Amino acid sequence: MPQRAASRAKKQLDYPAETRGSRLAAKARKLASRHTPAQRRAHMDAAMAMVYGGSQPKEAARTGR
């Protein structure tokens, strides 16, 4: 069986040093660092509710009949 060639040379990626998104993220980090622990908890709870659904109880699982 022939041997595989050595791993290819990695492609040089040309990314800009600063983008609109990186500036926005820096601003968001700066603002978030000013929050109190209670504010952080409130924002985290709101984010988790947004991602995983509200605080409503889940429906009971039904049998698959």
Phi and psi in radians as a Rosetta constraint file:
Dihedral C 1 N 2 CA 2 C 2 CIRCULARHARMONIC -1.200 0.35
Dihedral N 2 CA 2 C 2 N 3 CIRCULARHARMONIC 2.568 0.35
Dihedral C 2 N 3 CA 3 C 3 CIRCULARHARMONIC -1.328 0.35
Dihedral N 3 CA 3 C 3 N 4 CIRCULARHARMONIC 2.585 0.35
Dihedral C 3 N 4 CA 4 C 4 CIRCULARHARMONIC -1.326 0.35
Dihedral N 4 CA 4 C 4 N 5 CIRCULARHARMONIC 2.577 0.35
Dihedral C 4 N 5 CA 5 C 5 CIRCULARHARMONIC -1.171 0.35
Dihedral N 5 CA 5 C 5 N 6 CIRCULARHARMONIC 2.687 0.35
Dihedral C 5 N 6 CA 6 C 6 CIRCULARHARMONIC -1.030 0.35
Dihedral N 6 CA 6 C 6 N 7 CIRCULARHARMONIC 2.723 0.35
Dihedral C 6 N 7 CA 7 C 7 CIRCULARHARMONIC -0.966 0.35
Dihedral N 7 CA 7 C 7 N 8 CIRCULARHARMONIC 2.489 0.35
Dihedral C 7 N 8 CA 8 C 8 CIRCULARHARMONIC -1.116 0.35
Dihedral N 8 CA 8 C 8 N 9 CIRCULARHARMONIC 2.713 0.35
Dihedral C 8 N 9 CA 9 C 9 CIRCULARHARMONIC -1.133 0.35
Dihedral N 9 CA 9 C 9 N 10 CIRCULARHARMONIC 2.366 0.35
Dihedral C 9 N 10 CA 10 C 10 CIRCULARHARMONIC -1.241 0.35
Dihedral N 10 CA 10 C 10 N 11 CIRCULARHARMONIC 2.433 0.35
Dihedral C 10 N 11 CA 11 C 11 CIRCULARHARMONIC -1.276 0.35
Dihedral N 11 CA 11 C 11 N 12 CIRCULARHARMONIC 2.311 0.35
Dihedral C 11 N 12 CA 12 C 12 CIRCULARHARMONIC -1.301 0.35
Dihedral N 12 CA 12 C 12 N 13 CIRCULARHARMONIC 2.140 0.35
Dihedral C 12 N 13 CA 13 C 13 CIRCULARHARMONIC -1.673 0.35
Dihedral N 13 CA 13 C 13 N 14 CIRCULARHARMONIC 2.307 0.35
Dihedral C 13 N 14 CA 14 C 14 CIRCULARHARMONIC -1.872 0.35
Dihedral N 14 CA 14 C 14 N 15 CIRCULARHARMONIC 1.668 0.35
Dihedral C 14 N 15 CA 15 C 15 CIRCULARHARMONIC -1.843 0.35
Dihedral N 15 CA 15 C 15 N 16 CIRCULARHARMONIC 2.505 0.35
Dihedral C 15 N 16 CA 16 C 16 CIRCULARHARMONIC -1.207 0.35
Dihedral N 16 CA 16 C 16 N 17 CIRCULARHARMONIC 2.648 0.35
Dihedral C 16 N 17 CA 17 C 17 CIRCULARHARMONIC -1.171 0.35
Dihedral N 17 CA 17 C 17 N 18 CIRCULARHARMONIC -0.598 0.35
Dihedral C 17 N 18 CA 18 C 18 CIRCULARHARMONIC -2.463 0.35
Dihedral N 18 CA 18 C 18 N 19 CIRCULARHARMONIC 2.383 0.35
Dihedral C 18 N 19 CA 19 C 19 CIRCULARHARMONIC -2.238 0.35
Dihedral N 19 CA 19 C 19 N 20 CIRCULARHARMONIC 3.023 0.35
Dihedral C 19 N 20 CA 20 C 20 CIRCULARHARMONIC -1.045 0.35
Dihedral N 20 CA 20 C 20 N 21 CIRCULARHARMONIC -0.722 0.35
Dihedral C 20 N 21 CA 21 C 21 CIRCULARHARMONIC -1.160 0.35
Dihedral N 21 CA 21 C 21 N 22 CIRCULARHARMONIC -0.688 0.35
Dihedral C 21 N 22 CA 22 C 22 CIRCULARHARMONIC -1.193 0.35
Dihedral N 22 CA 22 C 22 N 23 CIRCULARHARMONIC -0.630 0.35
Dihedral C 22 N 23 CA 23 C 23 CIRCULARHARMONIC -1.161 0.35
Dihedral N 23 CA 23 C 23 N 24 CIRCULARHARMONIC -0.716 0.35
Dihedral C 23 N 24 CA 24 C 24 CIRCULARHARMONIC -1.134 0.35
Dihedral N 24 CA 24 C 24 N 25 CIRCULARHARMONIC -0.719 0.35
Dihedral C 24 N 25 CA 25 C 25 CIRCULARHARMONIC -1.131 0.35
Dihedral N 25 CA 25 C 25 N 26 CIRCULARHARMONIC -0.700 0.35
Dihedral C 25 N 26 CA 26 C 26 CIRCULARHARMONIC -1.095 0.35
Dihedral N 26 CA 26 C 26 N 27 CIRCULARHARMONIC -0.712 0.35
Dihedral C 26 N 27 CA 27 C 27 CIRCULARHARMONIC -1.140 0.35
Dihedral N 27 CA 27 C 27 N 28 CIRCULARHARMONIC -0.741 0.35
Dihedral C 27 N 28 CA 28 C 28 CIRCULARHARMONIC -1.113 0.35
Dihedral N 28 CA 28 C 28 N 29 CIRCULARHARMONIC -0.720 0.35
Dihedral C 28 N 29 CA 29 C 29 CIRCULARHARMONIC -1.103 0.35
Dihedral N 29 CA 29 C 29 N 30 CIRCULARHARMONIC -0.709 0.35
Dihedral C 29 N 30 CA 30 C 30 CIRCULARHARMONIC -1.098 0.35
Dihedral N 30 CA 30 C 30 N 31 CIRCULARHARMONIC -0.768 0.35
Dihedral C 30 N 31 CA 31 C 31 CIRCULARHARMONIC -1.187 0.35
Dihedral N 31 CA 31 C 31 N 32 CIRCULARHARMONIC -0.698 0.35
Dihedral C 31 N 32 CA 32 C 32 CIRCULARHARMONIC -1.180 0.35
Dihedral N 32 CA 32 C 32 N 33 CIRCULARHARMONIC -0.514 0.35
Dihedral C 32 N 33 CA 33 C 33 CIRCULARHARMONIC -1.220 0.35
Dihedral N 33 CA 33 C 33 N 34 CIRCULARHARMONIC -0.251 0.35
Dihedral C 33 N 34 CA 34 C 34 CIRCULARHARMONIC -1.501 0.35
Dihedral N 34 CA 34 C 34 N 35 CIRCULARHARMONIC -0.166 0.35
Dihedral C 34 N 35 CA 35 C 35 CIRCULARHARMONIC -1.224 0.35
Dihedral N 35 CA 35 C 35 N 36 CIRCULARHARMONIC 2.593 0.35
Dihedral C 35 N 36 CA 36 C 36 CIRCULARHARMONIC -1.397 0.35
Dihedral N 36 CA 36 C 36 N 37 CIRCULARHARMONIC 2.858 0.35
Dihedral C 36 N 37 CA 37 C 37 CIRCULARHARMONIC -0.980 0.35
Dihedral N 37 CA 37 C 37 N 38 CIRCULARHARMONIC -0.626 0.35
Dihedral C 37 N 38 CA 38 C 38 CIRCULARHARMONIC -1.171 0.35
Dihedral N 38 CA 38 C 38 N 39 CIRCULARHARMONIC -0.693 0.35
Dihedral C 38 N 39 CA 39 C 39 CIRCULARHARMONIC -1.163 0.35
Dihedral N 39 CA 39 C 39 N 40 CIRCULARHARMONIC -0.704 0.35
Dihedral C 39 N 40 CA 40 C 40 CIRCULARHARMONIC -1.062 0.35
Dihedral N 40 CA 40 C 40 N 41 CIRCULARHARMONIC -0.751 0.35
Dihedral C 40 N 41 CA 41 C 41 CIRCULARHARMONIC -1.107 0.35
Dihedral N 41 CA 41 C 41 N 42 CIRCULARHARMONIC -0.738 0.35
Dihedral C 41 N 42 CA 42 C 42 CIRCULARHARMONIC -1.110 0.35
Dihedral N 42 CA 42 C 42 N 43 CIRCULARHARMONIC -0.755 0.35
Dihedral C 42 N 43 CA 43 C 43 CIRCULARHARMONIC -1.159 0.35
Dihedral N 43 CA 43 C 43 N 44 CIRCULARHARMONIC -0.695 0.35
Dihedral C 43 N 44 CA 44 C 44 CIRCULARHARMONIC -1.140 0.35
Dihedral N 44 CA 44 C 44 N 45 CIRCULARHARMONIC -0.739 0.35
Dihedral C 44 N 45 CA 45 C 45 CIRCULARHARMONIC -1.084 0.35
Dihedral N 45 CA 45 C 45 N 46 CIRCULARHARMONIC -0.729 0.35
Dihedral C 45 N 46 CA 46 C 46 CIRCULARHARMONIC -1.142 0.35
Dihedral N 46 CA 46 C 46 N 47 CIRCULARHARMONIC -0.701 0.35
Dihedral C 46 N 47 CA 47 C 47 CIRCULARHARMONIC -1.161 0.35
Dihedral N 47 CA 47 C 47 N 48 CIRCULARHARMONIC -0.741 0.35
Dihedral C 47 N 48 CA 48 C 48 CIRCULARHARMONIC -1.129 0.35
Dihedral N 48 CA 48 C 48 N 49 CIRCULARHARMONIC -0.673 0.35
Dihedral C 48 N 49 CA 49 C 49 CIRCULARHARMONIC -1.137 0.35
Dihedral N 49 CA 49 C 49 N 50 CIRCULARHARMONIC -0.649 0.35
Dihedral C 49 N 50 CA 50 C 50 CIRCULARHARMONIC -1.172 0.35
Dihedral N 50 CA 50 C 50 N 51 CIRCULARHARMONIC -0.718 0.35
Dihedral C 50 N 51 CA 51 C 51 CIRCULARHARMONIC -1.336 0.35
Dihedral N 51 CA 51 C 51 N 52 CIRCULARHARMONIC -0.840 0.35
Dihedral C 51 N 52 CA 52 C 52 CIRCULARHARMONIC -1.777 0.35
Dihedral N 52 CA 52 C 52 N 53 CIRCULARHARMONIC 0.012 0.35
Dihedral C 52 N 53 CA 53 C 53 CIRCULARHARMONIC 1.794 0.35
Dihedral N 53 CA 53 C 53 N 54 CIRCULARHARMONIC 2.898 0.35
Dihedral C 53 N 54 CA 54 C 54 CIRCULARHARMONIC -1.202 0.35
Dihedral N 54 CA 54 C 54 N 55 CIRCULARHARMONIC -3.009 0.35
Dihedral C 54 N 55 CA 55 C 55 CIRCULARHARMONIC -1.558 0.35
Dihedral N 55 CA 55 C 55 N 56 CIRCULARHARMONIC 0.226 0.35
Dihedral C 55 N 56 CA 56 C 56 CIRCULARHARMONIC -1.181 0.35
Dihedral N 56 CA 56 C 56 N 57 CIRCULARHARMONIC 2.483 0.35
Dihedral C 56 N 57 CA 57 C 57 CIRCULARHARMONIC -1.142 0.35
Dihedral N 57 CA 57 C 57 N 58 CIRCULARHARMONIC 2.543 0.35
Dihedral C 57 N 58 CA 58 C 58 CIRCULARHARMONIC -1.317 0.35
Dihedral N 58 CA 58 C 58 N 59 CIRCULARHARMONIC 2.674 0.35
Dihedral C 58 N 59 CA 59 C 59 CIRCULARHARMONIC -1.222 0.35
Dihedral N 59 CA 59 C 59 N 60 CIRCULARHARMONIC 2.582 0.35
Dihedral C 59 N 60 CA 60 C 60 CIRCULARHARMONIC -1.177 0.35
Dihedral N 60 CA 60 C 60 N 61 CIRCULARHARMONIC 2.503 0.35
Dihedral C 60 N 61 CA 61 C 61 CIRCULARHARMONIC -1.193 0.35
Dihedral N 61 CA 61 C 61 N 62 CIRCULARHARMONIC 2.409 0.35
Dihedral C 61 N 62 CA 62 C 62 CIRCULARHARMONIC -1.776 0.35
Dihedral N 62 CA 62 C 62 N 63 CIRCULARHARMONIC 2.733 0.35
Dihedral C 62 N 63 CA 63 C 63 CIRCULARHARMONIC -1.245 0.35
Dihedral N 63 CA 63 C 63 N 64 CIRCULARHARMONIC 2.631 0.35
Dihedral C 63 N 64 CA 64 C 64 CIRCULARHARMONIC -1.548 0.35
Dihedral N 64 CA 64 C 64 N 65 CIRCULARHARMONIC 0.726 0.35
